[in-house]
Amino acid sequence: MDNQAPPFFKHGPSPLTRFMFFAFLSLMLMALDARLNALNSLRQMLSVVVAPLQRLANYPAELLDRTGSFFVTQGRLQSENAALRQRQLVQAVQLQSMQATQGENAYLRKILDIHQRRGESMVATEIVYTGRDPFSHKIIVDKGSNQKIQAGQPALDDIGVVGQVTRVYPFNSEITLLTDKDQAIPVEIVRNGTRAIAFGHGQDGALELPFMAANADIQNGDTLVTSGIDGIYPAGLPVAIVSKIERNAAFAKITCTPSAGINRHKQLLILIGEARPVQPPMPADPASAKTSDGKASVVKKQGN
Amino acid sequence: MHLAGSPELLKPASRKFILLTLACGLLLNLLPWYGLALLFRPDFVALILLFWAIREPRKLGFTAAWVVGLLMDISDGAILGQHALAYVLGVYAAILLHRRIQRFTLWQQATHVLLLLLLLQATMMLIRMFGGAVSPGPGYFLSCLTGTVLWPAISQLLLLPQRGRPDADPVYSAGHK
């Protein structure tokens, strides 16, 4: 290699030296980031640089989308309108019965003196960037800590759970989809209430239920919903449908298809009410604590 | 035309222009790629970095490559340092080979670039697999092929501003022949 400069030209350190320096720096960063999670502030800083670029890159597609939607035929609009009207009617009826159920539920909970579930408020977000990293299933949405989004909050679409917020930047946040390899979600089978944990498969947009005995009561087509015992995902949200079961080992190999349109939608909802595990209510004064304890034990006895 | 063995004389590229092209590459990478297009999407930033490392090895700093790599890591939500290390490695290899690669025609250069791009992708894959990721399959390397095909076009495009008007100076062109 004759790329060594003559000594009378000043070029600074040789390429090899520079390469070693930056390679070392990158390795240090990787270790700090992956093992110690010590680089959050650096990430936040760099994300402020990247976020406007992402917006800018997204702009042409958005414009195309908008102009495309401007030129819709009236017939299509009408038929869509009719369909939506019908759906709205059905949902209004459902909503009415749900309101009644909610009221009843609140009343029953009050009687039992159980901590009332907080109202779940949601933030609607739009996907700005679907990560192109083939190793992980992540998307970036357009709202961040400026909209009270915190890491750990669940993300939903109109059908069910899509994933969970894993990193929050000032103006963006990163959502890890349920299909990501390291993502887990506690579920239960609607048909019989069996609890399990669903893990992302990592490769072909599927979920797995590991650690289920080969003779577990589970069938193809069973619906899985969140069980709510983790305190992160509210109970009863659709997660997946069992699509394939192989029972030839000690543990069954169960594959499920996610219910929510994980790769379909542009808008997502993030639940900002239930980010933390629900804490048991702290009694304000010892007298009321006693009464609530007393009631709780009464309920338990009745249960027994 | 750019013939083998007779590199044309070009105006030097300014550092500002190099940084501008890198920013454009980053923008192209950040476009909302989807599905099949995503599978075939070349890594524009890597291509542009390699181009400048081969064309102007003294002007493209390792620092620029490293910082752009970090920005890519952030936008992908990857481990911080994955793209940075791969880009720095690619730039280093390109700088080592730049005298050799410059002698070839654009399509012959593209074969060298294919190897460099494969090196980049393999580095990133190794980093991720050390981190416990599952292998994404051979489709992961498709983007290298698209990058190789795009190389002549990108080279011509990036050289445009450095090229003066043809035969602007008859004495120079006569002397050059």
Contacts between the chains, C-beta under 8 A, distances in Angstrom:
chain1	res1	chain2	res2	distance
A	1	B	96	6.4
A	2	B	99	7.6
A	3	B	95	7.4
A	3	B	96	6.9
A	3	B	98	7.8
A	3	B	99	6.6
A	11	B	58	7.0
A	15	B	57	7.7
A	15	B	62	7.9
A	15	B	92	5.9
A	15	B	95	4.9
A	15	B	96	7.0
A	16	B	92	7.5
A	18	B	62	4.6
A	18	B	92	7.8
A	19	B	62	6.7
A	19	B	88	6.2
A	19	B	89	7.2
A	19	B	91	7.9
A	19	B	92	4.0
A	21	B	62	7.6
A	22	B	62	5.0
A	22	B	63	7.7
A	22	B	65	7.7
A	22	B	66	4.9
A	22	B	84	7.4
A	22	B	85	7.9
A	22	B	88	4.4
A	23	B	85	6.0
A	23	B	88	6.0
A	23	B	89	6.9
A	25	B	66	7.1
A	25	B	81	7.8
A	25	B	84	7.9
A	26	B	66	7.1
A	26	B	69	7.6
A	26	B	81	4.0
A	26	B	84	4.6
A	26	B	85	3.7
A	26	B	88	6.6
A	27	B	81	6.9
A	27	B	85	6.9
A	28	B	81	7.8
A	29	B	70	7.9
A	29	B	80	4.9
A	29	B	81	3.7
A	29	B	84	7.1
A	30	B	79	5.3
A	30	B	80	6.7
A	30	B	81	4.0
A	30	B	82	6.9
A	30	B	85	7.3
A	30	B	127	6.9
A	32	B	80	7.7
A	33	B	79	5.5
A	33	B	80	4.1
A	33	B	81	6.6
A	34	B	79	5.2
A	34	B	131	5.8
A	39	B	80	5.6
A	42	B	80	7.1
A	43	B	74	6.3
A	43	B	80	6.8
A	46	B	70	6.0
A	46	B	71	6.3
A	46	B	74	4.6
A	47	B	74	5.5
A	49	B	71	6.5
A	49	B	74	8.0
A	50	B	30	7.9
A	50	B	71	5.5
A	50	B	74	5.0
A	50	B	75	4.9
A	53	B	23	7.9
A	53	B	26	6.1
A	53	B	27	6.1
A	53	B	30	5.7
A	53	B	71	7.9
A	53	B	75	7.7
A	54	B	30	5.3
A	54	B	75	6.4
A	56	B	27	6.4
A	56	B	30	7.9
A	57	B	27	5.1
A	57	B	28	7.7
A	57	B	30	3.7
A	57	B	31	4.9
A	57	B	32	7.1
A	58	B	30	7.7
A	58	B	31	7.8
A	58	B	32	5.6
A	60	B	31	7.6
A	61	B	31	7.3
A	61	B	32	4.9
A	128	B	32	8.0
A	129	B	30	6.7
A	129	B	32	6.7
A	129	B	75	6.8
A	130	B	32	7.0
A	130	B	33	7.9
A	130	B	34	7.1
A	130	B	38	7.9
A	131	B	75	7.9
A	131	B	76	5.2
A	131	B	77	5.4
A	132	B	29	7.7
A	132	B	33	5.9
A	132	B	38	5.5
A	132	B	41	6.8
A	132	B	76	6.5
A	133	B	76	4.3
A	133	B	77	6.7
A	133	B	78	5.3
A	134	B	136	3.9
A	134	B	139	7.8
A	134	B	140	5.6
A	135	B	78	7.7
A	135	B	128	4.6
A	135	B	133	4.1
A	135	B	134	7.5
A	135	B	136	6.0
A	136	B	77	6.7
A	136	B	78	7.4
A	136	B	133	7.2
A	138	B	76	7.9
A	138	B	77	4.6
A	140	B	75	7.6
A	140	B	77	7.2
A	166	B	77	8.0
A	167	B	77	6.8
A	174	B	77	4.9
A	181	B	133	6.7
A	181	B	134	6.1
A	202	B	133	7.6
A	202	B	134	4.9
A	203	B	134	6.1
A	203	B	136	7.7
A	203	B	137	8.0
